Amino acid sequence: MSQDNLIKLECTECKKLNYHSTKNKKTIKARLELNKFCKTCKTRKPHKETK
């Protein structure tokens, strides 16, 4: 994976960095938000893209 397209996903509840993903930065300018399983909260929570 290219380092340019790598993003970090952070849980909105506990603020832990749980996932890494890729995104096409040329077409998508807004911050990405996905529902993912948080290991610390033990539930599905929205995860937002961080810098």
N, C-alpha and C positions, 0 to 999 in steps of 0.2 A: 504494500500500500504506500502511496505517496504521502509524504509528511504534509504536503500543502492541503490535502483534502481531509486530513484527520481532524475530528472534533471530539470533545469530551462531553459526556452527558452526566448531569448532576441531578440527584433527587431533590424535588422541591420541598419535601418534608424535613429530611435529616441532613441535607446538604452534602452528602457523600458522593464522590466521583465513582460511579459504578460501571459505566460502559464507555467504549470508544467506538466511533462509527465514522463513515465517510459521507461527504456531501458534495454535490456539484455547486461550487461557489459562484460559477459564472451565471447560473440561471436563478438560484435561490439566494436572495439577499436577506430574508428574515431569519430569525433564530428558530431552530428546529425544536419541536416539543413532541415527545413520544411517550406512550404509556409502556413502562417496563417494570419488571419485577425488581424490587429493592431488597437486597439481602439483609439489611439491618432492620428495616421496617416489617419485613416478611409479608408484604402486600404489593399489589400493582399500583404504582403511583406515577404521576407525570414526571418525566425527566426532561430538563431543559438543557440546551446547548450552552456551554461556557466558553470563555476565551482560552 
